Amino acid sequence: MTLRLLLLLSWLLLALPGRCQDVFQHPLAGGDHGAAFAQLAAAMKSQSLVQGAFTQTKHLQMLERPLVTRGSFTLSPERFEWRIEHPFTLAYSFADQRLTRETDGGRQTVQPAAEPALFGFFSFFSSLFSLSQSSLEKLFAVYFLPSEETWELGLTPLQPQLATSIRQLHISGSETRIHQVRLTETSGDITDIQFSYPPQTPVAP
Amino acid sequence: MKILRATTLLLSFGAILLALYTLPRVQLENDILALFPATERRADLAAAADHIRARVDRKILLLLGGQDRAAVREAVPEFLSHLRDCGCFSTVGANPDRSAWTELHKLYTQHTPALLSRSTRESFSQNGADALVRNSLLRLMTNPGPALANQLQQDPLGTLADFLAQTNEMPDGFRLDEDGSLWIENGAVHYLLIQAELADSPYSVRLQENVRSALEKAKAAFAEAAQGEVLQTGALFYAMAGTEQARSEISTVGLGSALGIVALLLIVFRAFNVLVLALFPIAVGVLLGLSVCHWLFGRIHIVALVFGASLVGVAIDYALHFFTLRQTSGTAWQVDKGLRELLPALTLGLASSVAAYLSFSLAGFPGLTQMAVFSATGLCGSYAVVVGCYPLLLRKPARSPAPAYLLTLSTHYHDGFSKYRHHLRSWKVALMGLVVAAGLVQLHANDDLRSMQTPNEDVIAMDLQVRALIGHQAALQYFVVAADSEEALLQSLEALEPQLQSLREQGHISQYQSLSQWLPSAGTQTANRALWQTQVMESGALNGLFEHLGVRADIRSRLLQHHSEPVSPLTLEQLAPLLKQLPEAPVWYHHDGRSYGVILLQGLTNIDAVRALAETRDDLFWMDPVSQIQQLLRDYRLSATLLLPPAYLLILLALLWRYSWRDSLAIVAPPLMATLLTLSVLGWLGQPLSIFNLMALALVLGLGLDAALFMRECDGRHRQTLVAIGLSSITTLLSFGLLAFSATAAIRSFGLTALLGISGCLFLAPLALPRALDADAPTQNQ
């Protein structure tokens, strides 16, 4: 089993697209892109509202086919809404550091201690847009690679507890928009989230 | 004689050395509850309080508040570094160490089928596993977070998460931020929660000093960096306020009595060396008492320290006897002869005082026992110095005789007293009697502990503020469940859950903590597994879930096998080491081979409704520390009140052996009348009566009787005797009476009673004079 897992892991690492490897060659601290990152962080912070659609694909080694979820999201400084429309209707709402889950059965508060991974996901994403370099660097080793149109952000956890389950996060986008988030677990399982934005949404300057 | 002197000399040096070694280690206690015996007659139930206390004693909470959340966050590292530098905390931080919880979680995941919440069981028996499978599929297929594979392995139906939710419900006011720090939002102010655990007992004075200076630095830095305020709570802050109070009290009461005694000595003996010598035995006595108490009791209660130190002050009498004899002997002074003359009186005095003080311990109050031991050993230390060291230091005769005006003063007082007494009209006596009686009628009792303890108001106010912010109103009352074994305990606790839950639903309590929320009994675990086996495994529900998710066939069969594997029930023994590290874990303990569980309550609003639960079961006990102690104080006050009259009667009967009826009454009269007068004044002042007043009245009886007997036996030297009684009364007043100015209500009421009673005894002492002497006094002495 261990051997197979190792083989799988090395396959996964090799199979990662080349650009993923690239960003992790560019640590933010001590690199040349500090100013560009600060600019991006400031621009993101100034957005009052981001909304769009998402497609989430989970590649689990134990599953024959990936799990695909589609839905829409709204992110404002006060609230992070994650509305899943396919394959079921289910909504998560994260506001004031409190996570609630809404199904046709009703509303339920998610206790951080009972479902830490889920809570951690929302806690992290809702603050992603307001994080400064220094606060990101408390939790992660931060890598950043801007190019003309797009940018890539790489994060590897520093806290041992987080590092036991998450290998890395790879986020790519252009201007203030995030296009893709790829979360790689230590087990090799991958969660891929693609974001798309309706054309009428104004882009923050 | 030589042996005695050598022993006492050795003893006094030993006492000094012991004190030097002990002093830096002394710990002060100021919880007034510690003064009283365990109110619970059953030691097994009383142990619950110790376990609860051990849980909270060393914990402190700090809330760093500010309008700007980011600024607060930025200021945290410096704040923490100030606290860490002092070395007084074993842990301090904004992100509590959750490694124990992670370990516990790991352990729980090995027992998922056995750990079902009540709602899961109900759901199984009502709808089978279908609803749960549907629900779980929904969550699993849409879960945006990581660790999905873990969930399939550990908790495929989300039943464990449901079980854990009941153990670990986060209070409403709390928010967890992305760093894992806890925040409390209150309007525009954001509070970051910092939890710390002290490295030593909160009663250690040295630790308190270190914490105080570290906190001052940290707070100043925080105020500057974030323009915010720091709120704090914990047993430590009550202890610190208590130490501060004791320090200021010892310096005022102690300084007052020392200054008074110094003035008295200078006036009477007119020599500075006498002054130093007089304070020497007291200093040794206090230090010895402190050391012995430290080694016997671990920590010394502030009340015991203040009382004890005052009682040792009575040792000034020993010095006074010695000095007076030396002064009156003039040039004929021979130290060995003098000591031989004094020794019986000194030894008798010591024996009777020690016996009297030790009798305080009969009341059964731990605080009084400490006080008794403190003063008894302290007096022995003082005695040792007087007998062992004085003969070496006071070989030469005194230079100046006693001042004549003291004798004149006592003569005037005595004559005036007799004259007034003989011209007293019966209507005046009746009027005085009426005034006294009117005061007595106004007396009322108050045994409310909280009115006697006067903790620092700022500390209470801050405590309330923090509690209001946290929204965590832990009740003082709790339940204890007793059982013959751990398994029986868990079963009893389980059986109580529906009732506790219904109390919660009715709003009588907001939350409770019980061990059964963390561990079902082995019986329930087995039943849960059986339920799981039929509803989840044999029904094919879990297989259906895995198929629907598309779990690969080889992994699916491995997972199915894993989830139906028989595992022996999770035991308390396995959980205990981890639970002990979690602040939110429930309290349980063992005593004499039996097992006990504590059910802590929060947000208690209807005491009667909750207490009624205890009447439904024989193994369930309602614990209400405050009302129990109040009842106990009432019992002691009543028994002390009932004991005083028989004590006077007994003394009167004993006196009849030697004296006539009239003389016996005359000897008893000063303390008895002083006692009635004191009670009357207390009545007029509106001071409530408690056990502390009655203890002081017992002291008045002892001292007043002594003085009266001296008067009766003075053999014609009544003016000199009056001077001696006056001197010793004044020193006693200086040591006890000054307690009337204490900030602790209990000490204050003792002090006030002693002040009134002892002055009364002094003024009324001539009543005890032999009749012939008294009647002729004005003419004989002219």
Boltz contact constraints between the chains, C-beta under 6 A:
constraints:
  - contact:
      token1: [A, 60]
      token2: [B, 149]
      max_distance: 6.0
  - contact:
      token1: [A, 62]
      token2: [B, 149]
      max_distance: 6.0
  - contact:
      token1: [A, 62]
      token2: [B, 551]
      max_distance: 6.0
  - contact:
      token1: [A, 62]
      token2: [B, 552]
      max_distance: 6.0
  - contact:
      token1: [A, 62]
      token2: [B, 555]
      max_distance: 6.0
  - contact:
      token1: [A, 63]
      token2: [B, 550]
      max_distance: 6.0
  - contact:
      token1: [A, 63]
      token2: [B, 551]
      max_distance: 6.0
  - contact:
      token1: [A, 64]
      token2: [B, 550]
      max_distance: 6.0
  - contact:
      token1: [A, 64]
      token2: [B, 552]
      max_distance: 6.0
  - contact:
      token1: [A, 65]
      token2: [B, 550]
      max_distance: 6.0
  - contact:
      token1: [A, 67]
      token2: [B, 141]
      max_distance: 6.0
  - contact:
      token1: [A, 69]
      token2: [B, 142]
      max_distance: 6.0
  - contact:
      token1: [A, 84]
      token2: [B, 142]
      max_distance: 6.0
  - contact:
      token1: [A, 87]
      token2: [B, 141]
      max_distance: 6.0
  - contact:
      token1: [A, 88]
      token2: [B, 138]
      max_distance: 6.0
  - contact:
      token1: [A, 90]
      token2: [B, 138]
      max_distance: 6.0
  - contact:
      token1: [A, 90]
      token2: [B, 142]
      max_distance: 6.0
  - contact:
      token1: [A, 97]
      token2: [B, 175]
      max_distance: 6.0
  - contact:
      token1: [A, 97]
      token2: [B, 176]
      max_distance: 6.0
  - contact:
      token1: [A, 111]
      token2: [B, 165]
      max_distance: 6.0
  - contact:
      token1: [A, 112]
      token2: [B, 176]
      max_distance: 6.0
  - contact:
      token1: [A, 113]
      token2: [B, 168]
      max_distance: 6.0
  - contact:
      token1: [A, 114]
      token2: [B, 161]
      max_distance: 6.0
  - contact:
      token1: [A, 114]
      token2: [B, 164]
      max_distance: 6.0
  - contact:
      token1: [A, 114]
      token2: [B, 165]
      max_distance: 6.0
  - contact:
      token1: [A, 115]
      token2: [B, 161]
      max_distance: 6.0
  - contact:
      token1: [A, 117]
      token2: [B, 145]
      max_distance: 6.0
  - contact:
      token1: [A, 117]
      token2: [B, 146]
      max_distance: 6.0
  - contact:
      token1: [A, 117]
      token2: [B, 147]
      max_distance: 6.0
  - contact:
      token1: [A, 118]
      token2: [B, 145]
      max_distance: 6.0
  - contact:
      token1: [A, 121]
      token2: [B, 144]
      max_distance: 6.0
  - contact:
      token1: [A, 121]
      token2: [B, 145]
      max_distance: 6.0
  - contact:
      token1: [A, 123]
      token2: [B, 178]
      max_distance: 6.0
  - contact:
      token1: [A, 124]
      token2: [B, 178]
      max_distance: 6.0
  - contact:
      token1: [A, 127]
      token2: [B, 178]
      max_distance: 6.0
  - contact:
      token1: [A, 165]
      token2: [B, 147]
      max_distance: 6.0
  - contact:
      token1: [A, 183]
      token2: [B, 146]
      max_distance: 6.0
  - contact:
      token1: [A, 185]
      token2: [B, 146]
      max_distance: 6.0
  - contact:
      token1: [A, 187]
      token2: [B, 149]
      max_distance: 6.0
  - contact:
      token1: [A, 189]
      token2: [B, 149]
      max_distance: 6.0
